Amino acid sequence: MQFGINLGLAVFSELILVFLMISVTRDNHGRTDEARQRDLFLLLLAITFVEVITDILSRLDSISVGFYDVYAAANMMLFILNPIVMVVWMMYVCEQLSVERKVKKTAQMVSGALCIVNAVISLATPFSGLIYYFDADGIYHRGPLYLITVFSMLTMAAYTEILMIKYRKNMDSRHFYAFQFFLLTPLAASFLQILVYGYAFALNATVFSELIVFVYTLNNNLDCDYLTGLYNRRKLDNYLHRKIRAADKSHSFAAILLDINNFKEINDEFGHPEGDAALVSAAGILRTVTRADTMIARYGGDEFCIVVDIDRQSDFEALLKRIKENTILYKQIGDQVIKISFSLGGEIYDPSSGMSFSEFQAHIDKAMYEDKQRTILSEKFSSTGFSEKRRKSDG
């Protein structure tokens, strides 16, 4: 009866995890540092998936002692994996909060050391019975050092909670409360598991917590621009707020605002379908000329914004040059030529300036507008305009 209930819970949890893994894998809108967050969350789901299977195998002792080798190995694997889940969760939280590299590195080193100690003791347990042991009838019992795994997980959970409180300003309030579910729900289920021994409440509660986190933080459909597949203005504003709060003298970022030149003429002369196609093409160009960790968003209308982790002016100027050199696309429609190019302006954010979000936004907008005016003046003196008749060869 007990094994049947645990098996039913495990199957239900595995179905949820499969759904989440497929959803996270397919969630490829934008190309930002959030790709690392998705990768870490996907790793968290994969480890949990293995844990659920391992947990069921470890409970075969309640059916028959004939499965001794299987449930003995499964128990050892389960104790090794448990702290690793908390390590991946901590790394995921650090990415969400834009925690300083030094703090992140310290957290990884401490948690890694705890995992190594736990793994060594777990591997020695079949011979020493330190964490658990099986009696003559093949029944599982907790060993004298059983609480060491619990201590390791609670230590990492407490440290992660401290980080969330300390860097709360870097996180959307909805995300913050969703993250509390990841720790509090399994913790409450663990107490229930102590009271009702033999049921995998904690592990299944972890799956539920991961579902909550996905719904509130990784399901980005509401943050995407439907036409281009890039992030939208709301997502960009939240992202910039977070980057500005997290910026310091050792680590900053740059933002570039871009406007498609002569976009009104494209719409007026060729119609809105071609205007939409131009926006999609522009989004594709920006993806091509930027790094995989770059935030690209549709700012509004025919304007786009790029946010990238760059500290050096030389790197920033090289990026501007690369965009200028590569963002020209010609499309032939009858005897007309559509040309897509950008006016752009941006700057590396200086944390010491104390510039607020709105001030920095106005600053890069002004830089883009000035470049737009230079482009207009240049076109007035150019021998070719936006749309020109295709020259016929004389022979």
C-alpha positions as semicolon CSV with decimal commas, in nm:
position;residue;x (nm);y (nm);z (nm)
1;M;0,000;0,000;0,000
2;Q;0,274;0,245;0,104
3;F;0,488;0,162;-0,199
4;G;0,185;0,201;-0,429
5;I;0,115;0,552;-0,298
6;N;0,480;0,653;-0,340
7;L;0,485;0,508;-0,692
8;G;0,172;0,703;-0,784
9;L;0,322;1,027;-0,651
10;A;0,645;0,956;-0,839
11;V;0,469;0,900;-1,172
12;F;0,272;1,222;-1,128
13;S;0,591;1,415;-1,041
14;E;0,781;1,271;-1,336
15;L;0,506;1,379;-1,575
16;I;0,529;1,734;-1,437
17;L;0,909;1,730;-1,472
18;V;0,891;1,606;-1,833
19;F;0,647;1,887;-1,916
20;L;0,874;2,144;-1,750
21;M;1,189;2,018;-1,924
22;I;1,019;2,029;-2,265
23;S;0,887;2,380;-2,195
24;V;1,224;2,513;-2,076
25;T;1,403;2,356;-2,373
26;R;1,159;2,515;-2,618
27;D;1,179;2,854;-2,444
28;N;1,439;3,015;-2,672
29;H;1,304;3,369;-2,698
30;G;1,585;3,624;-2,678
31;R;1,951;3,550;-2,622
32;T;2,063;3,689;-2,290
33;D;2,236;3,590;-1,970
34;E;1,898;3,434;-1,890
35;A;2,003;3,148;-2,116
36;R;2,236;3,044;-1,833
37;Q;1,947;3,068;-1,589
38;R;1,740;2,839;-1,811
39;D;2,030;2,595;-1,839
40;L;2,070;2,581;-1,462
41;F;1,698;2,534;-1,412
42;L;1,695;2,259;-1,673
43;L;1,982;2,091;-1,487
44;L;1,784;2,122;-1,163
45;L;1,485;1,954;-1,328
46;A;1,702;1,675;-1,470
47;I;1,861;1,598;-1,132
48;T;1,520;1,597;-0,965
49;F;1,391;1,362;-1,235
50;V;1,673;1,118;-1,157
51;E;1,612;1,161;-0,784
52;V;1,244;1,066;-0,815
53;I;1,338;0,744;-0,998
54;T;1,615;0,673;-0,749
55;D;1,381;0,734;-0,455
56;I;1,131;0,476;-0,584
57;L;1,410;0,221;-0,636
58;S;1,535;0,287;-0,283
59;R;1,192;0,190;-0,147
60;L;1,194;-0,159;-0,298
61;D;1,293;-0,293;0,046
62;S;0,927;-0,249;0,143
63;I;0,830;-0,508;-0,121
64;S;1,101;-0,774;-0,108
65;V;1,457;-0,827;0,010
66;G;1,523;-0,981;-0,331
67;F;1,598;-0,633;-0,466
68;Y;1,871;-0,563;-0,209
69;D;2,146;-0,464;-0,455
70;V;1,911;-0,227;-0,636
71;Y;1,770;-0,040;-0,337
72;A;2,108;-0,035;-0,161
73;A;2,269;0,138;-0,462
74;A;1,967;0,367;-0,501
75;N;1,991;0,482;-0,140
76;M;2,357;0,570;-0,182
77;M;2,284;0,763;-0,504
78;L;1,999;0,949;-0,337
79;F;2,218;1,073;-0,054
80;I;2,482;1,189;-0,303
81;L;2,231;1,377;-0,518
82;N;2,034;1,553;-0,244
83;P;2,291;1,829;-0,168
84;I;2,370;1,872;-0,538
85;V;2,012;1,987;-0,594
86;M;2,069;2,267;-0,343
87;V;2,398;2,364;-0,509
88;V;2,232;2,400;-0,850
89;W;1,945;2,591;-0,690
90;M;2,193;2,827;-0,522
91;M;2,372;2,888;-0,854
92;Y;2,037;2,954;-1,023
93;V;1,940;3,206;-0,753
94;C;2,278;3,379;-0,787
95;E;2,217;3,423;-1,161
96;Q;1,866;3,555;-1,100
97;L;1,991;3,808;-0,844
98;S;2,296;3,920;-1,047
99;V;2,514;3,844;-0,743
100;E;2,872;3,972;-0,758
101;R;3,121;3,726;-0,901
102;K;3,325;3,717;-0,581
103;V;3,023;3,624;-0,367
104;K;2,908;3,372;-0,628
105;K;3,250;3,208;-0,638
106;T;3,266;3,182;-0,258
107;A;2,919;3,024;-0,248
108;Q;3,018;2,769;-0,511
109;M;3,340;2,677;-0,329
110;V;3,171;2,629;0,011
111;S;2,877;2,433;-0,130
112;G;3,111;2,226;-0,346
113;A;3,316;2,133;-0,040
114;L;3,001;2,026;0,147
115;C;2,897;1,810;-0,149
116;I;3,237;1,642;-0,163
117;V;3,231;1,562;0,209
118;N;2,877;1,430;0,178
119;A;2,969;1,218;-0,127
120;V;3,269;1,062;0,049
121;I;3,060;0,969;0,353
122;S;2,780;0,838;0,129
123;L;3,021;0,619;-0,067
124;A;3,163;0,482;0,258
125;T;2,820;0,414;0,408
126;P;2,760;0,067;0,252
127;F;3,069;-0,051;0,442
128;S;3,036;0,160;0,757
129;G;2,664;0,226;0,804
130;L;2,738;0,591;0,881
131;I;2,431;0,742;0,714
132;Y;2,208;0,436;0,685
133;Y;2,224;0,058;0,709
134;F;2,013;-0,249;0,637
135;D;1,935;-0,504;0,904
136;A;1,941;-0,883;0,863
137;D;1,597;-0,870;0,703
138;G;1,714;-0,611;0,447
139;I;1,512;-0,331;0,606
140;Y;1,647;0,026;0,584
141;H;1,748;0,214;0,903
142;R;1,905;0,557;0,956
143;G;2,268;0,563;1,066
144;P;2,447;0,778;1,328
145;L;2,556;1,041;1,071
146;Y;2,222;1,056;0,891
147;L;2,178;1,420;0,988
148;I;2,496;1,524;0,805
149;T;2,306;1,528;0,475
150;V;2,024;1,721;0,637
151;F;2,279;1,966;0,782
152;S;2,446;2,017;0,443
153;M;2,117;2,091;0,270
154;L;1,992;2,320;0,546
155;T;2,322;2,511;0,544
156;M;2,300;2,573;0,169
157;A;1,930;2,655;0,193
158;A;1,995;2,908;0,471
159;Y;2,281;3,069;0,277
160;T;2,065;3,090;-0,034
161;E;1,790;3,254;0,168
162;I;2,039;3,509;0,305
163;L;2,146;3,592;-0,053
164;M;1,783;3,636;-0,159
165;I;1,715;3,875;0,128
166;K;2,038;4,069;0,074
167;Y;1,988;4,109;-0,302
168;R;1,610;4,127;-0,299
169;K;1,617;4,465;-0,474
170;N;1,762;4,290;-0,780
171;M;1,457;4,067;-0,814
172;D;1,097;4,123;-0,914
173;S;0,876;4,088;-0,603
174;R;0,667;3,815;-0,771
175;H;0,984;3,615;-0,835
176;F;1,101;3,664;-0,478
177;Y;0,786;3,515;-0,328
178;A;0,788;3,230;-0,582
179;F;1,145;3,150;-0,478
180;Q;1,034;3,119;-0,117
181;F;0,813;2,830;-0,225
182;F;1,118;2,635;-0,336
183;L;1,258;2,632;0,017
184;L;0,951;2,650;0,240
185;T;0,728;2,394;0,067
186;P;0,982;2,104;0,077
187;L;1,077;2,208;0,432
188;A;0,715;2,180;0,548
189;A;0,683;1,849;0,361
190;S;0,998;1,723;0,534
191;F;0,842;1,775;0,877
192;L;0,533;1,592;0,753
193;Q;0,759;1,312;0,628
194;I;0,914;1,282;0,974
195;L;0,569;1,252;1,129
196;V;0,444;1,006;0,866
197;Y;0,754;0,795;0,803
198;G;0,787;0,612;0,472
199;Y;0,629;0,861;0,230
200;A;0,828;1,078;-0,015
201;F;0,651;1,404;0,064
202;A;0,964;1,624;0,051
203;L;1,081;1,517;-0,294
204;N;0,738;1,551;-0,450
205;A;0,699;1,891;-0,283
206;T;1,026;1,993;-0,453
207;V;0,870;1,912;-0,791
208;F;0,571;2,130;-0,702
209;S;0,808;2,412;-0,603
210;E;0,990;2,386;-0,935
211;L;0,657;2,418;-1,113
212;I;0,582;2,738;-0,919
213;V;0,926;2,882;-1,003
214;F;0,875;2,801;-1,371
215;V;0,535;2,969;-1,384
216;Y;0,661;3,290;-1,225
217;T;1,015;3,324;-1,362
218;L;1,087;3,115;-1,672
219;N;0,757;3,116;-1,859
220;N;0,845;3,420;-2,068
221;N;0,551;3,431;-2,309
222;L;0,424;3,756;-2,155
223;D;0,769;3,911;-2,190
224;C;0,816;3,848;-2,561
225;D;0,732;4,056;-2,863
226;Y;0,495;3,848;-3,074
227;L;0,623;3,967;-3,412
228;T;1,002;3,949;-3,371
229;G;1,039;3,691;-3,093
230;L;1,262;3,934;-2,901
231;Y;1,192;4,054;-2,550
232;N;0,940;4,337;-2,516
233;R;0,962;4,678;-2,349
234;R;0,835;4,554;-2,011
235;K;1,103;4,286;-1,993
236;L;1,369;4,532;-2,105
237;D;1,276;4,787;-1,839
238;N;1,287;4,524;-1,564
239;Y;1,618;4,394;-1,695
240;L;1,776;4,743;-1,710
241;H;1,655;4,824;-1,358
242;R;1,827;4,508;-1,234
243;K;2,150;4,574;-1,426
244;I;2,173;4,929;-1,292
245;R;2,120;4,812;-0,932
246;A;2,380;4,537;-0,969
247;A;2,645;4,749;-1,147
248;D;2,960;4,836;-0,954
249;K;3,311;4,960;-1,030
250;S;3,432;4,610;-1,114
251;H;3,144;4,506;-1,337
252;S;2,911;4,716;-1,551
253;F;2,725;4,695;-1,883
254;A;2,644;4,889;-2,199
255;A;2,311;4,972;-2,361
256;I;2,249;5,067;-2,725
257;L;1,925;5,207;-2,864
258;L;1,865;5,151;-3,237
259;D;1,614;5,290;-3,484
260;I;1,549;5,156;-3,836
261;N;1,626;5,428;-4,086
262;N;1,341;5,526;-4,323
263;F;1,099;5,276;-4,168
264;K;0,800;5,506;-4,236
265;E;0,889;5,508;-4,606
266;I;0,896;5,127;-4,608
267;N;0,543;5,115;-4,465
268;D;0,413;5,395;-4,690
269;E;0,565;5,267;-5,013
270;F;0,540;4,889;-4,971
271;G;0,267;4,844;-4,711
272;H;0,256;4,716;-4,354
273;P;0,329;4,350;-4,440
274;E;0,668;4,457;-4,578
275;G;0,713;4,681;-4,274
276;D;0,656;4,380;-4,047
277;A;0,899;4,177;-4,257
278;A;1,157;4,454;-4,215
279;L;1,116;4,441;-3,837
280;V;1,165;4,064;-3,837
281;S;1,473;4,101;-4,061
282;A;1,613;4,371;-3,832
283;A;1,569;4,142;-3,529
284;G;1,751;3,865;-3,715
285;I;2,039;4,098;-3,801
286;L;2,078;4,203;-3,437
287;R;2,086;3,840;-3,325
288;T;2,357;3,769;-3,580
289;V;2,592;4,053;-3,487
290;T;2,569;4,016;-3,107
291;R;2,693;3,760;-2,858
292;A;2,480;3,482;-2,717
293;D;2,464;3,654;-2,374
294;T;2,317;3,977;-2,516
295;M;1,974;4,110;-2,420
296;I;1,791;4,221;-2,735
297;A;1,446;4,379;-2,705
298;R;1,200;4,558;-2,925
299;Y;1,185;4,899;-2,762
300;G;0,874;5,008;-2,949
301;G;0,769;5,063;-3,309
302;D;1,083;5,042;-3,520
303;E;1,321;5,085;-3,226
304;F;1,530;4,813;-3,061
305;C;1,757;4,803;-2,758
306;I;2,067;4,595;-2,691
307;V;2,207;4,543;-2,339
308;V;2,542;4,367;-2,315
309;D;2,805;4,303;-2,045
310;I;3,088;4,530;-2,163
311;D;3,323;4,734;-1,945
312;R;3,588;4,861;-2,184
313;Q;3,529;5,148;-2,424
314;S;3,729;4,976;-2,697
315;D;3,498;4,673;-2,682
316;F;3,194;4,899;-2,692
317;E;3,319;5,089;-2,996
318;A;3,402;4,762;-3,170
319;L;3,043;4,646;-3,114
320;L;2,903;4,971;-3,257
321;K;3,128;4,935;-3,560
322;R;3,026;4,573;-3,610
323;I;2,658;4,667;-3,603
324;K;2,711;4,952;-3,848
325;E;2,905;4,732;-4,088
326;N;2,667;4,438;-4,081
327;T;2,319;4,585;-4,047
328;I;2,250;4,664;-4,411
329;L;2,006;4,441;-4,592
330;Y;1,867;4,491;-4,942
331;K;1,545;4,335;-5,065
332;Q;1,432;4,361;-5,427
333;I;1,060;4,420;-5,487
334;G;0,997;4,470;-5,858
335;D;1,224;4,755;-5,958
336;Q;1,241;4,893;-5,604
337;V;1,511;4,829;-5,345
338;I;1,446;4,818;-4,969
339;K;1,745;4,906;-4,757
340;I;1,751;4,826;-4,382
341;S;2,004;5,011;-4,169
342;F;2,013;5,159;-3,821
343;S;2,074;5,484;-3,644
344;L;2,209;5,404;-3,302
345;G;2,339;5,550;-2,983
346;G;2,449;5,411;-2,649
347;E;2,698;5,416;-2,369
348;I;2,866;5,208;-2,100
349;Y;2,684;5,266;-1,773
350;D;2,902;5,437;-1,512
351;P;2,798;5,320;-1,162
352;S;2,975;5,615;-0,998
353;S;2,755;5,860;-1,190
354;G;2,453;5,766;-0,981
355;M;2,246;5,788;-1,297
356;S;1,895;5,651;-1,244
357;F;1,712;5,419;-1,480
358;S;1,512;5,701;-1,641
359;E;1,817;5,925;-1,670
360;F;2,026;5,656;-1,836
361;Q;1,736;5,570;-2,067
362;A;1,702;5,937;-2,169
363;H;2,079;5,955;-2,218
364;I;2,101;5,671;-2,469
365;D;1,782;5,794;-2,639
366;K;1,948;6,131;-2,693
367;A;2,259;5,964;-2,835
368;M;2,045;5,765;-3,079
369;Y;1,853;6,078;-3,183
370;E;2,178;6,264;-3,255
371;D;2,297;5,976;-3,475
372;K;1,958;5,981;-3,650
373;Q;2,000;6,349;-3,734
374;R;2,349;6,288;-3,871
375;T;2,209;6,008;-4,088
376;I;1,935;6,236;-4,225
377;L;2,187;6,508;-4,307
378;S;2,415;6,253;-4,471
379;E;2,133;6,123;-4,689
380;K;2,045;6,475;-4,807
381;F;2,391;6,509;-4,957
382;S;2,409;6,153;-5,080
383;S;2,366;6,071;-5,446
384;T;2,138;5,776;-5,355
385;G;1,821;5,787;-5,142
386;F;1,619;5,528;-4,958
387;S;1,438;5,389;-5,259
388;E;1,591;5,404;-5,604
389;K;1,508;5,270;-5,948
390;R;1,718;4,975;-6,048
391;R;1,958;5,090;-6,314
392;K;1,922;4,920;-6,646
393;S;2,231;4,808;-6,819
394;D;2,302;4,971;-7,155
395;G;2,447;4,653;-7,281
